[in-house]
């Protein structure tokens, strides 16, 4: 009977050793997966940061161009009264040349080039 008991204890020890080895591998695989996720998240974050920075540069250039355009318009036509006619920019004009508005009151015409 002691041979059977010894064999059972040996099988139990072998089973525990195998479980410990599998558990160790699982911890290793989980750690490798976690590191992989962190590296991926860092790479994505860096990529988004680089893209955002280039967008900021482009938007700053666009803002500068728009500010220059506004300054030019204010210099050339700052006193013009603007409105929207058929979803297009239009300006108040001399009443005898009417296109939009109420004759004798506010009269608008489309600005050439808009």
Backbone as a chain_set.jsonl record, in Angstrom:
{"seq": "XXXXXXXXXXXXXXXXXXXXXXXXXXXXXXXXXXXXXXXXXXXXXXXXXXXXXXXXXXXXXXXXXXXXXXXXXXXXXXXXXXXXXXXXXXXXXXXXXXXXXXXXXXXXXXXXXX", "coords": {"N": [[0.802, -1.174, 0.0], [2.013, 1.197, 0.583], [3.471, 1.749, -1.649], [1.531, 2.546, -3.442], [0.613, 4.814, -2.161], [2.958, 6.345, -2.162], [3.238, 6.664, -4.933], [0.947, 8.147, -5.44], [1.505, 10.478, -3.987], [3.749, 11.327, -5.43], [2.596, 11.766, -7.938], [0.903, 13.812, -7.223], [2.766, 15.765, -6.479], [4.024, 16.117, -8.957], [1.873, 17.127, -10.401], [1.402, 19.551, -9.043], [3.845, 20.809, -9.588], [3.69, 21.03, -12.357], [1.421, 22.707, -12.535], [2.391, 24.986, -11.258], [4.405, 25.685, -13.06], [2.865, 26.255, -15.329], [1.361, 28.345, -14.263], [3.389, 30.196, -13.802], [4.166, 30.704, -16.443], [1.808, 31.83, -17.361], [1.716, 34.184, -15.868], [3.977, 35.42, -16.918], [3.159, 35.691, -19.627], [0.963, 37.365, -19.264], [2.238, 39.624, -18.217], [3.867, 40.296, -20.387], [1.873, 40.912, -22.243], [0.701, 43.136, -20.983], [2.834, 44.957, -21.036], [3.076, 45.194, -23.798], [0.6, 46.42, -24.395], [0.956, 48.861, -23.052], [3.121, 49.966, -24.48], [1.932, 50.177, -26.986], [-0.124, 52.013, -26.391], [1.418, 54.236, -25.692], [2.698, 54.746, -28.139], [0.5, 55.373, -29.752], [-0.435, 57.642, -28.411], [1.771, 59.353, -28.784], [1.685, 59.589, -31.561], [-0.807, 60.852, -31.925], [-0.276, 63.21, -30.592], [1.745, 64.332, -32.225], [0.302, 64.658, -34.593], [-1.661, 66.459, -33.722], [-0.092, 68.658, -33.087], [0.856, 69.432, -35.631], [-1.573, 70.164, -36.759], [-2.214, 72.359, -35.17], [-0.234, 74.166, -35.944], [-0.944, 74.537, -38.659], [-3.515, 75.666, -38.295], [-2.848, 78.035, -36.975], [-1.462, 79.381, -38.992], [-3.551, 79.668, -40.841], [-5.285, 81.272, -39.326], [-3.745, 83.614, -39.141], [-3.72, 84.387, -41.841], [-6.46, 84.849, -42.236], [-6.872, 86.942, -40.418], [-5.336, 88.907, -41.627], [-6.807, 89.213, -43.965], [-9.227, 90.208, -42.924], [-8.311, 92.621, -41.843], [-7.521, 93.899, -44.201], [-10.014, 94.081, -45.507], [-11.398, 95.74, -43.675], [-9.888, 98.039, -43.951], [-10.374, 98.726, -46.646], [-13.196, 98.639, -46.965], [-14.535, 99.212, -44.591], [-16.724, 100.696, -43.644], [-18.882, 99.717, -44.963], [-22.187, 98.331, -45.146], [-23.085, 95.185, -44.473], [-24.892, 92.203, -45.488], [-26.879, 89.196, -45.918], [-27.827, 87.756, -48.895], [-29.84, 85.597, -50.569], [-28.291, 83.532, -49.473], [-25.76, 84.488, -49.953], [-23.005, 86.756, -49.628], [-23.8, 90.155, -49.38], [-23.989, 93.736, -49.994], [-25.01, 96.924, -48.768], [-26.282, 99.361, -51.007], [-26.419, 102.249, -53.255], [-29.701, 103.506, -53.558], [-30.88, 103.6, -56.234], [-29.895, 101.514, -57.726], [-30.928, 98.708, -57.345], [-31.064, 95.329, -56.152], [-31.749, 93.515, -54.14], [-33.823, 93.596, -51.215], [-36.003, 96.092, -49.746], [-37.464, 98.364, -51.813], [-36.723, 101.81, -51.56], [-36.144, 101.644, -48.893], [-34.021, 99.66, -47.023], [-31.55, 98.597, -49.168], [-29.88, 96.134, -51.05], [-27.037, 94.723, -52.805], [-25.24, 92.187, -54.564], [-21.834, 91.757, -53.909], [-19.285, 92.152, -56.267], [-17.318, 89.36, -57.078], [-17.795, 87.847, -54.846]], "CA": [[0.0, 0.0, 0.0], [2.862, 2.356, 0.629], [3.855, 2.059, -3.035], [0.412, 3.293, -4.031], [0.622, 6.13, -1.524], [4.119, 7.062, -2.698], [2.925, 7.013, -6.317], [-0.058, 9.219, -5.393], [2.198, 11.705, -3.593], [4.604, 11.742, -6.549], [1.7, 12.323, -8.953], [0.436, 15.091, -6.693], [3.885, 16.701, -6.602], [4.187, 16.406, -10.391], [0.747, 17.977, -10.782], [1.675, 20.886, -8.497], [4.974, 21.384, -10.334], [3.16, 21.434, -13.663], [0.531, 23.855, -12.341], [3.248, 26.133, -10.96], [5.071, 26.067, -14.306], [1.853, 26.902, -16.165], [1.051, 29.619, -13.617], [4.512, 31.097, -14.071], [4.065, 31.109, -17.852], [0.656, 32.723, -17.507], [2.133, 35.485, -15.342], [4.892, 35.974, -17.915], [2.369, 36.104, -20.787], [0.165, 38.526, -18.861], [3.157, 40.763, -18.116], [4.246, 40.674, -21.757], [0.698, 41.558, -22.828], [0.553, 44.453, -20.367], [3.9, 45.805, -21.596], [2.69, 45.464, -25.189], [-0.477, 47.41, -24.389], [1.511, 50.155, -22.662], [3.916, 50.471, -25.609], [0.969, 50.584, -28.016], [-0.787, 53.245, -25.941], [2.399, 55.32, -25.791], [2.894, 55.047, -29.567], [-0.711, 56.058, -30.228], [-0.409, 58.972, -27.811], [2.787, 60.146, -29.481], [1.177, 59.871, -32.904], [-1.869, 61.86, -31.808], [0.38, 64.467, -30.226], [2.425, 64.876, -33.405], [-0.733, 65.105, -35.523], [-2.288, 67.641, -33.15], [0.85, 69.768, -33.208], [0.858, 69.907, -37.011], [-2.857, 70.835, -36.958], [-2.121, 73.665, -34.507], [0.587, 75.017, -36.811], [-1.77, 74.893, -39.812], [-4.575, 76.575, -37.863], [-2.249, 79.346, -36.693], [-1.21, 80.02, -40.288], [-4.853, 80.041, -41.39], [-5.779, 82.403, -38.547], [-2.982, 84.796, -39.548], [-4.207, 84.782, -43.162], [-7.807, 85.417, -42.072], [-6.741, 88.244, -39.762], [-4.849, 89.841, -42.652], [-7.936, 89.465, -44.857], [-10.152, 91.09, -42.209], [-7.681, 93.94, -41.766], [-7.602, 94.471, -45.549], [-11.405, 94.453, -45.749], [-11.714, 96.902, -42.853], [-9.199, 99.193, -44.529], [-10.993, 99.101, -47.92], [-14.656, 98.757, -46.94], [-14.931, 99.086, -43.195], [-17.998, 101.341, -43.364], [-19.943, 99.065, -45.738], [-23.173, 97.6, -44.367], [-23.199, 93.875, -45.112], [-26.013, 91.34, -45.145], [-26.873, 87.944, -46.664], [-28.874, 87.743, -49.919], [-29.843, 84.256, -51.184], [-27.155, 82.813, -48.879], [-24.503, 85.054, -50.459], [-22.664, 88.028, -49.019], [-24.177, 91.319, -50.172], [-23.686, 94.999, -49.348], [-25.975, 97.993, -49.016], [-25.808, 100.209, -52.113], [-27.224, 103.426, -53.578], [-31.032, 102.968, -53.84], [-31.327, 103.498, -57.63], [-29.304, 100.293, -58.308], [-31.37, 97.697, -56.388], [-31.205, 93.914, -56.481], [-32.387, 92.853, -53.004], [-34.283, 94.49, -50.177], [-37.278, 96.78, -49.932], [-37.18, 99.644, -52.479], [-36.977, 102.989, -50.755], [-35.651, 101.422, -47.53], [-32.712, 99.021, -47.107], [-31.35, 97.999, -50.485], [-28.621, 95.405, -51.092], [-26.616, 94.108, -54.058], [-24.132, 91.237, -54.351], [-20.516, 92.311, -54.177], [-18.596, 91.433, -57.33], [-16.234, 88.529, -56.589], [-18.233, 87.026, -53.714]], "C": [[0.859, 1.257, 0.0], [3.36, 2.724, -0.765], [2.775, 2.887, -3.712], [0.395, 4.704, -3.457], [1.774, 6.967, -2.049], [3.849, 7.519, -4.127], [1.918, 8.166, -6.356], [0.591, 10.537, -4.997], [3.084, 12.232, -4.714], [3.757, 12.366, -7.643], [1.196, 13.694, -8.518], [1.531, 16.147, -6.819], [4.104, 17.101, -8.062], [3.087, 17.363, -10.877], [0.953, 19.395, -10.285], [2.805, 21.57, -9.254], [4.508, 21.856, -11.706], [2.268, 22.651, -13.562], [1.344, 25.111, -12.062], [3.955, 26.622, -12.228], [4.087, 26.787, -15.228], [1.49, 28.259, -15.586], [2.142, 30.636, -13.867], [4.482, 31.596, -15.502], [2.916, 32.095, -18.056], [0.985, 34.124, -16.993], [3.056, 36.174, -16.338], [4.113, 36.489, -19.123], [1.525, 37.34, -20.457], [1.031, 39.773, -18.765], [3.575, 41.245, -19.497], [3.082, 41.392, -22.453], [0.509, 42.965, -22.294], [1.599, 45.425, -20.906], [3.563, 46.166, -23.039], [1.592, 46.509, -25.278], [0.051, 48.798, -24.027], [2.328, 50.775, -23.795], [2.984, 50.947, -26.717], [0.284, 51.887, -27.641], [0.166, 54.433, -26.05], [2.617, 55.719, -27.253], [1.693, 55.795, -30.132], [-0.753, 57.482, -29.681], [0.599, 59.885, -28.483], [2.303, 60.535, -30.864], [0.097, 60.938, -32.884], [-1.262, 63.215, -31.467], [1.06, 65.123, -31.413], [1.404, 65.404, -34.404], [-1.375, 66.396, -35.021], [-1.38, 68.852, -33.29], [0.873, 70.317, -34.628], [-0.452, 70.627, -37.328], [-2.819, 72.232, -36.34], [-1.32, 74.633, -35.371], [-0.23, 75.476, -38.017], [-2.865, 75.886, -39.432], [-4.034, 77.965, -37.531], [-1.952, 80.099, -37.985], [-2.515, 80.49, -40.917], [-5.424, 81.256, -40.653], [-5.064, 83.688, -38.95], [-3.464, 85.305, -40.906], [-5.593, 85.416, -43.065], [-7.752, 86.786, -41.399], [-6.247, 89.3, -40.753], [-5.979, 90.201, -43.616], [-8.946, 90.409, -44.209], [-9.586, 92.501, -42.14], [-7.756, 94.646, -43.119], [-9.029, 94.92, -45.85], [-11.79, 95.69, -44.942], [-11.082, 98.167, -43.412], [-9.927, 99.669, -45.784], [-12.49, 99.368, -47.825], [-15.205, 98.653, -45.527], [-16.268, 99.712, -42.864], [-19.154, 100.709, -44.138], [-20.879, 98.32, -44.808], [-23.463, 96.291, -45.104], [-24.438, 93.133, -44.644], [-25.838, 90.033, -45.908], [-28.074, 87.949, -47.609], [-28.794, 86.402, -50.644], [-28.62, 83.455, -50.757], [-25.807, 83.268, -49.436], [-24.263, 86.386, -49.762], [-23.106, 89.159, -49.943], [-23.986, 92.572, -49.325], [-24.769, 96.018, -49.696], [-25.4, 98.946, -50.057], [-26.681, 101.449, -52.245], [-28.596, 102.939, -54.062], [-31.425, 102.844, -55.311], [-30.722, 102.299, -58.364], [-29.663, 99.103, -57.42], [-31.393, 96.296, -56.974], [-31.985, 93.19, -55.393], [-32.835, 93.907, -52.008], [-35.631, 95.091, -50.523], [-36.976, 98.129, -50.574], [-37.585, 100.827, -51.601], [-36.501, 102.843, -49.321], [-34.244, 100.852, -47.619], [-32.612, 98.29, -48.435], [-29.961, 97.355, -50.507], [-28.342, 94.892, -52.491], [-25.444, 93.181, -53.75], [-22.828, 91.923, -54.74], [-19.857, 91.487, -55.264], [-17.412, 90.66, -56.753], [-16.612, 87.671, -55.396], [-19.232, 85.997, -54.151]], "O": [[0.448, 2.283, -0.543], [3.642, 3.892, -1.032], [3.07, 3.817, -4.464], [0.186, 5.674, -4.186], [1.606, 8.149, -2.349], [4.193, 8.643, -4.493], [2.021, 9.055, -7.201], [0.292, 11.584, -5.572], [3.164, 13.442, -4.928], [4.143, 13.382, -8.222], [1.076, 14.614, -9.327], [1.266, 17.282, -7.215], [4.34, 18.27, -8.366], [3.341, 18.281, -11.657], [0.705, 20.35, -11.022], [2.738, 22.767, -9.531], [4.878, 22.938, -12.162], [2.34, 23.542, -14.409], [1.024, 26.184, -12.572], [4.088, 27.826, -12.444], [4.427, 27.803, -15.836], [1.327, 29.226, -16.331], [1.859, 31.807, -14.116], [4.741, 32.772, -15.758], [3.029, 33.058, -18.813], [0.592, 35.124, -17.594], [2.931, 37.375, -16.576], [4.369, 37.596, -19.597], [1.394, 38.247, -21.278], [0.615, 40.855, -19.179], [3.633, 42.448, -19.754], [3.294, 42.369, -23.171], [0.194, 43.885, -23.05], [1.287, 46.579, -21.199], [3.744, 47.31, -23.454], [1.64, 47.39, -26.137], [-0.356, 49.795, -24.624], [2.234, 51.977, -24.042], [3.215, 51.996, -27.319], [0.129, 52.771, -28.484], [-0.244, 55.52, -26.458], [2.709, 56.907, -27.563], [1.853, 56.742, -30.902], [-1.071, 58.42, -30.411], [0.315, 61.058, -28.725], [2.484, 61.674, -31.295], [0.085, 61.83, -33.732], [-1.686, 64.244, -31.993], [0.963, 66.337, -31.592], [1.602, 66.464, -34.997], [-1.606, 67.321, -35.799], [-1.85, 69.952, -33.579], [0.906, 71.533, -34.819], [-0.452, 71.597, -38.085], [-3.338, 73.183, -36.926], [-1.695, 75.797, -35.509], [-0.218, 76.657, -38.364], [-3.116, 76.843, -40.165], [-4.705, 78.965, -37.786], [-2.164, 81.309, -38.068], [-2.579, 81.59, -41.467], [-5.981, 82.16, -41.276], [-5.698, 84.735, -39.087], [-3.602, 86.512, -41.104], [-5.869, 86.409, -43.738], [-8.502, 87.69, -41.769], [-6.69, 90.448, -40.718], [-6.099, 91.352, -44.037], [-9.463, 91.311, -44.869], [-10.311, 93.472, -42.358], [-8.023, 95.846, -43.182], [-9.239, 96.01, -46.383], [-12.44, 96.594, -45.468], [-11.677, 99.243, -43.353], [-10.089, 100.873, -45.982], [-13.005, 100.236, -48.53], [-16.256, 98.048, -45.316], [-16.903, 99.305, -41.89], [-20.299, 101.132, -43.978], [-20.447, 97.745, -43.809], [-24.009, 96.29, -46.207], [-24.967, 93.387, -43.562], [-24.777, 89.783, -46.48], [-29.21, 88.128, -47.17], [-27.778, 86.103, -51.27], [-27.99, 82.782, -51.574], [-24.829, 82.522, -49.396], [-25.208, 87.061, -49.354], [-22.827, 89.133, -51.142], [-23.841, 92.495, -48.105], [-25.362, 95.976, -50.774], [-24.221, 99.299, -50.02], [-27.581, 101.669, -51.434], [-28.654, 102.039, -54.901], [-32.276, 102.007, -55.612], [-31.027, 102.099, -59.54], [-28.771, 98.534, -56.792], [-31.705, 96.106, -58.15], [-32.808, 92.328, -55.703], [-32.274, 95.002, -51.97], [-36.307, 94.661, -51.458], [-36.307, 98.962, -49.963], [-38.652, 100.832, -50.987], [-36.457, 103.835, -48.593], [-33.363, 101.47, -48.215], [-33.467, 97.476, -48.783], [-28.987, 97.949, -50.045], [-29.262, 94.652, -53.273], [-24.735, 93.386, -52.764], [-22.742, 92.585, -55.774], [-19.863, 90.258, -55.201], [-16.595, 91.225, -56.026], [-15.813, 86.837, -54.97], [-19.712, 85.215, -53.33]]}, "num_chains": 1, "name": "protein.A"}
